Amino acid sequence: MGTAIMVTSGKGGTGKTSVTAGVAGCLAALGRRVLCVDVDIGLRNLDLVLGLSDRAAMDFSDVMARRCSLLNAAVEHPGVRGLYLLTAPLSEEGLDEAAFRTVIGEAKDCFDFVLMDSPAGLGTGFRLAKAAADRAIVVSAVDAAALRDAQRTVSELMGQVGDIHLVMNRVKPSLIRTLRTSLDSAMDTAGLPLLGVVPEDAHVTVAAAAGEPMVLASCKGASPAYLNIAKRLLGQRTPLLRIR
């Protein structure tokens, strides 16, 4: 059975969707079957980042209502074997936590990893993802406001989701060498073990605009950081980020 991982953040702008897509692409490149589930209802854009907006015709509400099967609704990426997307509906109407858990349970029978891109904040999408998650990744920037919001998110997850980890995203490469103390402080502030550090990388924006997964777009910057996170999720001993 696969693992359902909720990827969330306390505030918008942390790059949570890019992290979801980047790590998912790397897991698929490592030979795993991966389903990305967009749970950002009404504001979905994971399909754009993955370049699947023209292919995702059905969403998870269609599976919940049994209008189609999970495997018919999930679309595979044409360039990354084993990478699939199940997109979000445009409306919150009729969404039920128990029914969503059932859909994710079915997905775990078919995929090694189910990565749920949860919206920032504590709305409906957050509650759905939390109800179905085995693990959670909280994505944060290094500024105090982002970390405070990440801490609030953690407090909502504690006791309801198993392992919870922190990913520091959009870290400026020029600061990484002097960031050890700041990272230790960030971990203490958020109250989480650190799963990865992702540098600020213009290729992420360019690849998202082109609808090209980072695993295909670049082998520098954020890409090796996503790969290290993927390997750590697989239980491999891997550096958080190799700095040169």
N, C-alpha and C positions, 0 to 999 in steps of 0.2 A: 504494500500500500504506500502511496506517495505521501508527501508532506505539504500541507497548506500553510503558506507564509503570507502574512499581512504586511504590506509595505506602507507605512504611514508617516505623517509628520504633524507637528503642532501648528504650523503655519504654512501658507503658500509660498512659492518661490524658492524652496529648498532644493528643487530638482528631483523630487521623489519619483516622478514618472520616468525620467531618464534613467535613474538608478534601477527601477523595476525592469525596464526594457534592456538595459545594458547587462545586468546580471542574468536575466532570463536567456538572452542570446548566448552568453558564455556557457551557461549550463547545457544548453542545447548543443553547442559546439563541442562540449565534453562528452557527448553521447547520451544525454538524458532527454526524456520526453518532458517538455515543459509547456504548461498552459498558463498564459497570462490572462487574468480576469480583470477587466476594468470595472471598478466599483464606484467610480466618480460619476454618479447618476446625474444626467443633465449637462454635465460639463466634461464629458469624456474626451480624451485626446490621446490615449495610448495607441489607438489605431493609427493615428497620424504619425506618431513617433516610430512605430514599427513599419509604416508603409503599407498598411492593410485596410485603409479606409474604404477602398473600392470593393473589397472582398467580404467584409463583415456585414452580412445582410440581416442576420438574426442576432438577438442579444440574450443575456441570461434570463430575462423575464419570460422569453419565449420557451426556454427550457423549463423554468419553474411552472409555467402554465401548461406544459406538455404539448405545446404547439409544434415542437420539433425536438429531436433528441440532442443530447449534449454533443455527440460527435458530428452531427450535421450542422450544429450552430458554430462549433469551433473551427476556425479556418487556419490552415497551415501556411507558414511563411514560404514563399516560393524560393527564397535564397538561403534559408537556414533550416535544414532538415531537423524535424523534431520540435520546432518552435511554433506554438499555436496561440491564437487569441480568441477569447470570448468577450465580446464588448458589452458595454452597459446600456440600459434603456435610457430614453430621454425623459422619462417620468418616474416618480417614486410611487405612483398609484399601484396598489395591490402587492407591494413587496413585503414578504414575510420572512422573518429570520429562520424559522424552522424549514421552510421550503428552500431557502438559500443554502442552509447547511446540507440539505439533501443533495442539491446540485453539486456542491463542493465535495461531498462524500463520493458521489459518482465519479467526479473528476479524479479523485485520489486513487480510484481503482484503475484508471486508464493512463495516468501520468505520474512521473516520478516527483515532479514539483508542480505545485499550483501557486503562482505568485499573484496575489490580489492587490491591485493598485488602489489603495483606499484614499479618499479625499482628505485634504487637510481639514482639521477641525473635528468636531464630534457629532456630525449629523448622521443621516440615515445610512449612507455608504459605510461610514466608520462602524456603525453598530452591526451592519450585516457582516462585514469582514471580520470583526472581533468575534462574532458568534460562531464563525466557521474556522477560525485560525488555530493551527497547532503552535505556530511560532510567530514572532513579530519582529520587524526591522523598523526602527524609528530613524528617519533621515532628518538631519539637522545641519544648519550652517554653524559657523563658529561664533557668531555674535550672541550677545547676552540675551536678546529678545527671543531668538530662535531656540536657544537652549532652555529658556524658561518655559516656552510653549511645549518643547519636547518633554520636559519634566511633567507638565500637566497631562500630556498624552500618556506617559508611562503610568501615572497614577490611575488612569482609566483602564489600563490593560492589566495591571498587577492583580494576580489572583484569578484571572479569567483566561489568560493566554499563557502557554508554557514559557519557553525561552524567549527573552526579549533582548535585542541587541541594538547598538547604536552605530550608524554610519555617518561620518562627518563628510559632507559633500561640498563641492565648489570651493575647496581650499586653494588659495593662491599658491602656485609652486614656489614663488620667491619666499614664502613664509614657512614652508614645510620644515626646513632644517631647524628653524628656531621655534617650532610649534610644540615641542614635546611637553613643556609645562602647561601650555594652553590646552592640549589634548587631555592631559591628566585632570586638569580642572574641569573640562567639559564632561568627562566621564563621571566625575564626582557630582557635578551639577545635575546631570541627567539621571544619575544613579544606574548606569548601564555599562556592561562590558562592551568594548569597541570591536566591531566586526570588520570595519574597513575605513580607509581614508581615500577620498576621491578628489583629485585636483581639479581646479577650474580649467576647462578645456574648451576652446572655441569650436573644436571639431564636433562636440556634442550638439551644439546649436545648429551647425551646418548639416549634420547627419539627420537631425530631427526634421529640419525644413525639407530635406530631400526624401524623407521617409525611408531612411536606410539604417538598419541596426548598426550600432557601433562596432559589433564584432566583424562586420564587413567593411566598415568605413575607415578604421584606423587601428594601428597597433601601438600607438603612443598615448600619452596623457591619461585620460580616463579609462581607456580600454584595458590596460593591464591591471588597473585598480579593480574594475568590475570582475576581471578574471580571477584575481586573488580572493575576492569576496565569494565568488562561485565555488572556488576550491575549498574555502573554509566551511561553506555550507555542506560540502561533501565530506567534511571531517579531515581534510588534509592540512598538514602543518605548512602554512604559507605566510610570508610577510604581509603585514597590513598594506604596505606600499613600498616598492623598491625605489629608493631615491638616488638619483644620479646628479 
